Amino acid sequence: MMIEVLSVALGLACAADSIFATKTFPKNQVVSAEIHAGSGGITVVGKDSDIKVEALRPQNSKGKCELVVELKKGNLHIESRRLNSAKLGEECDAGFAVTMPPRVILEVVTGSGHIAADGLRNGAKLRAGSGNVRLKQVAGKVYVLTGSGDVSATTPAKLLDIRTGSGNVSATWSGKAGSVTIVTGSGNVSLTLDKSAVASFNLTTGSGKIANALPSRPGAPLLVKAATGSGNVTITTP
């Protein structure tokens, strides 16, 4: 097991996000990764190389954060925490940019920062309190949960489950069989499927319009559920 704790003073303003700490790991040591941040953004890119973790200082950052990097039995845990805060609930605003092999299983949690994941093949669980989430070419089982934020996804995930309390969801799904679930309390849902997709649809809205460019076929290899409390639900093809 390896644990590294970095206490970093973030008191100087800068024009854009800048790197203030970097850590690398051999790619064969990591099977899964958990990344937690307070109000900082998290970006993860799948690349067949060693793992690289960059801690980022956002513009006008202030305060002091503790950055924890722990590798234990193949699981990489990365976390930023606020130190010596006088304000209840004040979060560390440090974020992370991480490069890892596409096979690594990913879990990300952020309080009010964005999440972006690209090029992973073994699934991901992404949770944001009030931030936007962007997915690109993340395969496997993918779960997205956000309290209030927009979600955009382009993915072949066999299981895609997106839920947001308040936000628009735009997704393009390129698989052949599986399950797609999109639920938002207040927002529009737009899902693009291939013209040849054979799917069974369950589409609902409390206040809005439903438009579907494909027929619903019971027993189809693709199950699609899309629901919004207030907003439109649209199923389109390229």
N, C-alpha and C positions, 0 to 999 in steps of 0.2 A: 504494500500500500504506500502511496506517496501523497502527501498533503502539502500544499503550498499556500500560505496566506500572505497577501500583500495589502498593506494599509497605505492608501494613496491620497494625498491632499489634492483636492480639486478646487483651486481658488482663482485660477486665471482664466479670463475669457479668451476664446479663440474664434477664428472666422468660420471654422467648420469642424466636424468631428475629427479628432486626431488620436493616434495610437499612443497610449502611455504605458502599456505593459504587453508583453508577448510571451507565449509559452508554446512549446512544440512537444509532440509525443510520436513515437514510432507507430505507424498505422496498424501493425499487427497486435498491439497491446489493448486496443479498444474495441469492444463489441457494441456498447450502447453509450448514449450521452444524454445527460440531463443538464439543461441550462436555465438558470433563474436570474431574472433582473427585476429591479423595482420599476423605474420609469424610463430606463434606457432601452433602445431598440436592439433586436437580435437578428442577425443575418447568418444563415448557414448554407454553405455550398458544398455539394458532393463532388469530390475530385479524388482520383486514384493516386493519392500521395500521403505523406505523413500528415498528422493532424496539427493544425495551427490555430491557436486561440489568440485573438487580439482584443484587448480591452480598450474601449473607445471613450474619450472624453468629449461630451457634446459642447456646443457653443454656449457660452455664459455659464459654464458649470461651476458650482460652488459646493463647499462642504468636504467631508472626508468619508471615503468608502473603504470597506474591506472586501477584497476580492479573494475568493476561495476556489482553489482548483484541487480536486481530489480524484485520484485514480485508484479504484479498489475492485479487484476481481473482474476486470474488463469493463467496468462502468466508470465513465468520466463524468464527474459532477463539477459544474461551473456555476458560481453564484456571486452576485454583488449585493452588499448590504451597507446601509447607512450607519455610520458610527457617530456617537456623541451628538445625536440630534435632539434639539430642545422642543421640536414640534412633533406632536403625536401623529403618527402615520406618514411622516416625511420619508420619502424613498431615496435610495441611491440612484443617481441619474446616469451612472456608467452603463454602457452597453457592450455588446460583443459582436465580433465578426469571426466566424469559425469556418474553417475548411476541414472536411473529413471525408474518408472513403464512402462511396455511395451505399455500401452494405451496412453501415452503422445505423442502429435503431435510435430514433431521436425523440426526446421529450423536451418541450420548451414552455416556460411560464414567465410572463411579464405582467407587471401591474398596469402600466399605462404607456408602454412603448410598442412600436411596431414589431411584427415578426415576418421574416421572409425566409423561405426555404426553397432550395433549387437542387435538382439532380440527385435525389435519394431513392433507393429502391426497396427498402425493408420497412417502410411505414413510418408514421410520425404522429405524435400527440402534441397539439399546439394550443395553448390557452393564454388569452390576453384579457385583462380586466377592461380596458378601454383603449384598445389600439387596433390598427388595421392589420390584416393578415394576408400575405401573398404567397401562393404556392405555384411552383412550376416544375413539372416532371418529377413529382414525388409519387412513387408507386407503393404497393402493398396496402396495408390498412391505415387510413388517414383520418384522424379525428381533429376537428377544429372547434374551439369554443371561445367566444368572446362576449363580454357583457355589452359593449357598445362600440362597434367598429365594423367597417366594411371588409368583405372577404372576396378575394379574386383567386381563382385556381384554374390551372391548366394541367390536367393529370390523367394518367391511365389507371389510377388506383382501383383495385378490385372492390374495396369498400371505402366509400367517401362519405363522411358524416360531418356536416357543417351546421353549427347552431350559433346564432347570435341574438342577443336580447333586442338590440336596435341597430340595424345596419343593412346595407344592400349586399347581396351576394351575386357574383358573376362567375360562372364556372364553365369550363369546356372539358368534357369527359371523352376520352379516346379509347376506352376499353371495349371489349366485346360482351362480357358477362360480368355480373356483380350487382352491387347495391349502391345507390346514390340517395342520400337523405340530406335535404336542405331545409332548415327551419329558422325563421326570423320573426321576432315579435312585431317589429315595425320596419318594413323595408321591402324593396323589390327583389325578386328572385329571377335570374336569367340563367338558363342552362342550355348549352349548345352540345348537340349530339351528332354523330355521323349520320348521314342520310340512310345508311344501311342498318342502323341500330334497330333491334327488335326489343321493345320494352313494354312493361306494364306500368301505368302511371296512376299515382294518387296525388292529385293537385288540389289545393284548397287555399282560399283567401277569405279573411273576414270582411275586408273592404277593399275591392280592387277588381282587376280583370284577369282572366286566365286565357292564354293563347297557346295552343300546342300544334306544332307542325308535323307531328308524327301520330299514327294511330296507336291506341293502347291495346296490347295483346295479352290477355290473361295467360299466365304460365310462361311468360317470356324469360329469357336468360338474364335480362336486366330489369331490376326493380327500381323505380324512381318515385320518391316521395318528396314533394315540395310544398311548403306551407308558410303563409305569412299572416299575421294578424291584421296588418294594414299595408297593402301594397299589391303590385301586379306580379303574376307568375307567368313567365314566358319560356317556352321550349322551342328552340330554333335549330336549324341545320345550317352548315356552311354554305 
